[in-house]
Amino acid sequence: MSQNTFSEFFSQIYAERWPKLLAALQAKPRQEGLNPFGCADEPYFLDAASIVAARALPISPGHAVLDLCAAPGGKSLVLAERIKDAGTLVANERSATRRARLKRVLEEYLPEELLRRVRITGHDASKWCIYEKDAYDAILLDAPCSSERHLIAQPKLLAEWTPNRTRFLAQRQYAMLASALQVVRVDGHVLYATCSISPFENDGVIEKLIKKRGEKISVIPPSAPFGESTRYGWLILPDTTEFGPLYFALIKREC
Ligand SMILES: C[S@@+](CC[C@H](N)C(=O)[O-])C[C@H]1O[C@@H](n2cnc3c(N)ncnc32)[C@H](O)[C@@H]1O
């Protein structure tokens, strides 16, 4: 496989938009600085699309919040802002090395009082529902994905890419999302997000959820200051916005 295979696959999806989108994915991403509590010396830099996505999860003071795939921690900082006066945050990350980085980020950017209400865990997001159910008001699932922006920058990985990769990742993402919907409380929300441009990993995962569990959930049409709506969610792409890629969809558990 080669960059041609990759480009052929995505030019079928994005048609005449693809050359400009590919060029935007190869350019340096624009980042925003975040220092929500002013306790760090330097801001934490992340894509503004990530801030927009994390803010799309409905959270009220006092809520129990779970960030299922949290490292390195940018979106956890955004979630933590929302529970600054009351509430709890569990920041989960399965990889030990990435979890250590998550811990450093949270310790650097969150004030001590808030840190006491934050717990860092290291579980497999897709199996969480075996151990805990109906336990959180709001869950962020920022799922591991194809991350094409990073892929394009690594010729060896790009050479190994096949369309099966995105289909395989979509299955893993679905397993995590199905688990999250048992872990969130009735009337609670799950925000599903990826940094993939592949419809299989984005609307495709939500479509499967609707087919399999449609009677238990509702998909709430999101909106954001920039980006575009998709069939089920919201997509921020760098050819039109300078930010992203970032896809998100908001799901409410109904029963
Ligand atoms: C897209 S990144 C998360 C980025 C993070 N939310 C942020 O804003 O900084 C996905 C993360 O999920 C982790 N991960 C992969 N498989 C996982 C699993 N089964 N359970 C929990 N975390 C997992 C990866 O190690 C990676 O750190």
The ligand as an SDF file (V2000), in Angstrom:
LIG
                    3D

 27 29  0  0  0  0  0  0  0  0999 V2000
   -7.3250   10.5210   21.0450 C   0  0  0  0  0  0  0  0  0  0  0  0
   -6.2970   10.0750   22.3570 S   0  0  0  0  0  0  0  0  0  0  0  0
   -6.9890   11.0030   23.6990 C   0  0  0  0  0  0  0  0  0  0  0  0
   -6.6020   12.4550   23.7290 C   0  0  0  0  0  0  0  0  0  0  0  0
   -7.0780   13.1530   24.9980 C   0  0  0  0  0  0  0  0  0  0  0  0
   -8.5090   13.0480   25.1720 N   0  0  0  0  0  0  0  0  0  0  0  0
   -6.6970   14.6220   25.0300 C   0  0  0  0  0  0  0  0  0  0  0  0
   -7.5180   15.4900   24.7550 O   0  0  0  0  0  0  0  0  0  0  0  0
   -5.5330   14.9100   25.3480 O   0  0  0  0  0  0  0  0  0  0  0  0
   -6.8560    8.4610   22.7500 C   0  0  0  0  0  0  0  0  0  0  0  0
   -6.2100    7.8650   23.9740 C   0  0  0  0  0  0  0  0  0  0  0  0
   -6.8780    6.6330   24.2660 O   0  0  0  0  0  0  0  0  0  0  0  0
   -5.9250    5.7280   24.8060 C   0  0  0  0  0  0  0  0  0  0  0  0
   -6.4920    4.3860   24.6730 N   0  0  0  0  0  0  0  0  0  0  0  0
   -6.3540    3.5140   23.6450 C   0  0  0  0  0  0  0  0  0  0  0  0
   -7.0540    2.3900   23.8660 N   0  0  0  0  0  0  0  0  0  0  0  0
   -7.6620    2.5510   25.0670 C   0  0  0  0  0  0  0  0  0  0  0  0
   -8.5240    1.7390   25.8570 C   0  0  0  0  0  0  0  0  0  0  0  0
   -8.9170    0.5320   25.4170 N   0  0  0  0  0  0  0  0  0  0  0  0
   -8.9470    2.2010   27.0500 N   0  0  0  0  0  0  0  0  0  0  0  0
   -8.5530    3.4280   27.4970 C   0  0  0  0  0  0  0  0  0  0  0  0
   -7.7350    4.2420   26.8070 N   0  0  0  0  0  0  0  0  0  0  0  0
   -7.2950    3.8100   25.6020 C   0  0  0  0  0  0  0  0  0  0  0  0
   -4.6860    6.0010   23.9820 C   0  0  0  0  0  0  0  0  0  0  0  0
   -3.5280    5.5530   24.6630 O   0  0  0  0  0  0  0  0  0  0  0  0
   -4.7450    7.5220   23.8190 C   0  0  0  0  0  0  0  0  0  0  0  0
   -4.0100    8.1570   24.8340 O   0  0  0  0  0  0  0  0  0  0  0  0
  1  2  1  0
  2  3  1  0
  2 10  1  0
  3  4  1  0
  4  5  1  0
  5  6  1  0
  5  7  1  0
  7  8  2  0
  7  9  1  0
 10 11  1  0
 11 12  1  0
 11 26  1  0
 12 13  1  0
 13 14  1  0
 13 24  1  0
 14 15  1  0
 14 23  1  0
 15 16  2  0
 16 17  1  0
 17 18  1  0
 17 23  2  0
 18 19  1  0
 18 20  2  0
 20 21  1  0
 21 22  2  0
 22 23  1  0
 24 25  1  0
 24 26  1  0
 26 27  1  0
M  CHG  2   2   1   9  -1
M  END
$$$$
